[in-house]
Each structure stands twice: as C-alpha cells, then as structure tokens.
Amino acid sequence: MSRLSWFVVGLGLGAFAAVQAKDNPQVKAATEELIGAAKEFGNAVADGYKEREAELNKPKSRPSTKKQ
C-alpha cells in the first residue's frame, strides 16, 4: 500500500475510535484523569525550572579574605 493509503486508513481508524470513545463514560473519565495528571506534571516541571533558575541567578557570596 502507498503512504497515502496508510494515511487514509489511519484517519479512518482514528475517527472511528474517537466516535466510540465519545460515547463511553469510562473513556471520558480516563481521559480527564490523564489530562489532569499531564497538567500536574507540567506544573511540577515548570516549578522546578523556576526554582533552579532562581538558584542559578542568585548572587554568589565571596569568602572573606581578611587575615586575622
């Protein structure tokens, strides 16, 4: 089969799966849970990035060079 044929078959199967999943409440619940987990993960990554960026941008303290 040509690439175009595989593309059309993939579109058809995707559309069929979307229609079937739309009517299934279990799939809706699982999708909502997955979206929530992905948002939570994204927020955790963003928080970690901001924390590390602040850590790297903080001024460095220099040790005292005075001799006693």
Backbone as a chain_set.jsonl record, in Angstrom:
{"seq": "MSRLSWFVVGLGLGAFAAVQAKDNPQVKAATEELIGAAKEFGNAVADGYKEREAELNKPKSRPSTKKQ", "coords": {"N": [[0.839, -1.173, 0.0], [0.404, 2.257, -0.616], [1.838, 5.237, 0.843], [-0.093, 7.204, 1.135], [-2.431, 5.688, 1.197], [-2.108, 4.319, 3.654], [-2.16, 6.519, 5.331], [-4.809, 7.44, 4.987], [-6.206, 5.206, 5.932], [-5.351, 5.28, 8.595], [-6.473, 7.737, 9.417], [-9.187, 7.098, 9.179], [-9.457, 4.985, 11.067], [-8.754, 6.379, 13.374], [-10.818, 8.279, 13.505], [-13.018, 6.572, 13.826], [-12.364, 5.405, 16.316], [-12.467, 7.692, 17.912], [-15.18, 8.371, 17.801], [-16.322, 6.11, 19.009], [-15.139, 6.28, 21.546], [-16.177, 8.644, 22.474], [-18.752, 8.126, 23.296], [-18.468, 6.498, 25.478], [-18.504, 6.374, 28.912], [-16.48, 5.545, 30.664], [-14.151, 5.889, 29.228], [-14.156, 8.639, 28.96], [-13.774, 9.415, 31.646], [-11.248, 8.318, 32.122], [-9.759, 9.783, 30.291], [-10.029, 12.4, 31.273], [-8.72, 12.074, 33.696], [-6.156, 11.491, 32.797], [-5.511, 13.882, 31.484], [-5.54, 15.631, 33.662], [-3.395, 14.578, 35.163], [-1.305, 15.055, 33.383], [-1.297, 17.857, 33.31], [-0.638, 18.394, 35.972], [1.927, 17.276, 36.076], [3.222, 18.917, 34.212], [3.044, 21.393, 35.545], [4.649, 20.814, 37.777], [7.136, 20.439, 36.56], [7.536, 23.018, 35.521], [7.621, 24.509, 37.92], [9.932, 23.406, 39.079], [11.816, 24.205, 37.192], [11.695, 27.011, 37.442], [12.554, 27.272, 40.085], [15.173, 26.267, 39.946], [16.257, 28.093, 38.129], [16.12, 30.466, 39.62], [17.894, 29.764, 41.615], [20.285, 29.592, 40.192], [20.576, 32.228, 39.354], [20.959, 33.671, 41.628], [22.948, 35.902, 43.574], [26.4, 35.249, 44.076], [28.078, 34.501, 47.072], [31.081, 35.764, 48.348], [33.952, 34.397, 49.893], [35.418, 35.634, 52.889], [38.444, 37.475, 52.748], [40.089, 38.517, 54.627], [42.811, 38.469, 56.861], [43.486, 37.311, 60.099]], "CA": [[0.0, 0.0, 0.0], [1.167, 3.503, -0.665], [1.784, 6.032, 2.073], [-1.388, 7.878, 1.179], [-3.42, 4.693, 1.628], [-1.921, 4.113, 5.085], [-2.61, 7.75, 5.981], [-6.274, 7.438, 4.957], [-6.631, 4.147, 6.855], [-5.111, 5.801, 9.943], [-7.502, 8.737, 9.692], [-10.459, 6.401, 9.372], [-9.433, 4.288, 12.357], [-8.765, 7.397, 14.415], [-12.17, 8.834, 13.579], [-13.868, 5.528, 14.403], [-12.035, 5.298, 17.741], [-12.951, 8.904, 18.573], [-16.641, 8.265, 17.925], [-16.598, 5.078, 20.002], [-14.703, 6.752, 22.856], [-17.028, 9.761, 22.869], [-19.972, 7.605, 23.903], [-18.133, 5.614, 26.591], [-18.188, 7.186, 30.094], [-15.21, 5.12, 31.255], [-13.084, 6.526, 28.45], [-14.182, 10.058, 29.335], [-13.162, 9.536, 32.969], [-9.819, 8.046, 31.981], [-9.175, 10.912, 29.569], [-9.963, 13.522, 32.205], [-7.667, 11.751, 34.66], [-4.885, 11.62, 32.088], [-5.278, 15.314, 31.267], [-5.195, 16.188, 34.967], [-2.042, 14.148, 35.511], [-0.367, 15.753, 32.496], [-1.211, 19.251, 33.775], [0.09, 18.367, 37.232], [3.326, 17.035, 35.735], [3.725, 20.142, 33.578], [3.221, 22.395, 36.592], [5.803, 20.421, 38.586], [8.334, 20.73, 35.764], [7.679, 24.478, 35.47], [8.067, 24.941, 39.241], [11.33, 23.007, 39.215], [12.608, 25.063, 36.308], [11.759, 28.341, 38.063], [13.377, 27.151, 41.288], [16.573, 26.124, 39.528], [16.661, 29.348, 37.508], [16.357, 31.404, 40.718], [19.113, 29.305, 42.283], [21.429, 29.938, 39.351], [20.667, 33.677, 39.212], [21.199, 34.291, 42.923], [24.335, 36.374, 43.652], [27.299, 34.357, 44.795], [28.77, 35.137, 48.188], [32.518, 35.519, 48.297], [34.52, 34.189, 51.229], [36.206, 36.739, 53.402], [39.888, 37.291, 52.519], [40.843, 39.184, 55.685], [43.587, 37.61, 57.728], [43.423, 37.784, 61.479]], "C": [[0.895, 1.251, 0.0], [1.017, 4.252, 0.662], [0.439, 6.737, 2.22], [-2.475, 6.923, 1.657], [-3.326, 4.464, 3.131], [-2.408, 5.335, 5.873], [-4.138, 7.784, 6.076], [-6.825, 6.378, 5.906], [-6.468, 4.625, 8.3], [-6.137, 6.852, 10.341], [-8.846, 8.08, 9.974], [-10.525, 5.691, 10.708], [-9.454, 5.274, 13.523], [-10.142, 8.001, 14.604], [-13.13, 7.83, 14.213], [-13.627, 5.403, 15.905], [-12.555, 6.511, 18.507], [-14.461, 8.842, 18.794], [-17.002, 7.241, 18.995], [-16.258, 5.562, 21.411], [-15.6, 7.868, 23.377], [-18.263, 9.29, 23.626], [-19.717, 6.758, 25.146], [-17.742, 6.449, 27.813], [-16.869, 6.797, 30.762], [-14.038, 5.768, 30.533], [-13.013, 8.012, 28.785], [-13.48, 10.269, 30.669], [-11.651, 9.317, 32.885], [-9.107, 9.2, 31.272], [-9.02, 12.116, 30.485], [-8.864, 13.303, 33.237], [-6.289, 11.925, 34.027], [-4.533, 13.087, 31.855], [-4.881, 15.984, 32.581], [-3.781, 15.826, 35.386], [-0.997, 14.861, 34.656], [-0.206, 17.207, 32.919], [-0.408, 19.333, 35.07], [1.591, 18.167, 36.981], [3.947, 18.288, 35.12], [3.958, 21.248, 34.589], [4.426, 22.083, 37.466], [7.105, 20.714, 37.849], [8.583, 22.235, 35.716], [8.161, 25.022, 36.81], [9.537, 24.6, 39.472], [12.25, 23.869, 38.374], [12.781, 26.447, 36.935], [12.653, 28.323, 39.297], [14.858, 27.072, 40.926], [17.088, 27.411, 38.903], [16.955, 30.397, 38.587], [17.644, 31.048, 41.455], [20.355, 29.713, 41.493], [21.639, 31.445, 39.244], [20.961, 34.389, 40.526], [22.672, 34.719, 42.99], [25.182, 35.439, 44.512], [27.965, 35.127, 45.93], [30.254, 34.76, 48.104], [33.039, 35.335, 49.72], [35.385, 35.381, 51.626], [37.694, 36.454, 53.192], [40.735, 37.985, 53.572], [41.571, 38.146, 56.531], [43.55, 38.175, 59.133], [44.756, 37.774, 62.127]], "O": [[1.993, 1.257, 0.556], [0.165, 3.92, 1.487], [-0.092, 6.845, 3.325], [-3.343, 7.311, 2.438], [-4.349, 4.42, 3.814], [-2.994, 5.198, 6.947], [-4.692, 8.118, 7.123], [-7.805, 6.625, 6.608], [-7.347, 4.401, 9.132], [-6.618, 6.857, 11.474], [-9.553, 8.468, 10.904], [-11.532, 5.78, 11.411], [-10.1, 5.024, 14.54], [-10.585, 8.212, 15.733], [-13.96, 8.2, 15.043], [-14.579, 5.306, 16.68], [-13.033, 6.372, 19.633], [-14.955, 9.219, 19.856], [-17.897, 7.483, 19.805], [-16.995, 5.291, 22.359], [-15.763, 8.021, 24.588], [-18.759, 9.994, 24.505], [-20.67, 6.34, 25.804], [-16.743, 7.166, 27.761], [-16.213, 7.645, 31.366], [-13.049, 6.15, 31.158], [-11.923, 8.575, 28.883], [-12.68, 11.194, 30.812], [-10.874, 10.044, 33.504], [-7.979, 9.547, 31.623], [-7.983, 12.78, 30.467], [-8.159, 14.241, 33.608], [-5.37, 12.447, 34.658], [-3.378, 13.483, 32.013], [-3.977, 16.82, 32.6], [-3.049, 16.668, 35.906], [0.071, 15.228, 35.149], [0.905, 17.738, 32.89], [0.408, 20.238, 35.242], [2.421, 18.823, 37.61], [5.064, 18.67, 35.469], [4.955, 21.964, 34.508], [5.153, 22.996, 37.858], [8.069, 21.186, 38.452], [9.723, 22.678, 35.857], [9.019, 25.905, 36.843], [10.294, 25.415, 40.0], [13.347, 24.221, 38.808], [13.886, 26.99, 36.955], [13.421, 29.257, 39.525], [15.691, 27.74, 41.539], [18.24, 27.784, 39.123], [17.933, 31.137, 38.479], [18.394, 31.932, 41.868], [21.357, 30.129, 42.073], [22.77, 31.895, 39.061], [21.191, 35.599, 40.529], [23.548, 33.992, 42.522], [24.73, 34.917, 45.531], [28.367, 36.277, 45.754], [30.619, 33.616, 47.833], [32.615, 36.036, 50.639], [35.997, 36.037, 50.783], [38.156, 35.337, 53.426], [41.958, 38.045, 53.443], [41.026, 37.095, 56.868], [43.579, 39.391, 59.322], [44.877, 38.145, 63.294]]}, "num_chains": 1, "name": "protein.A"}
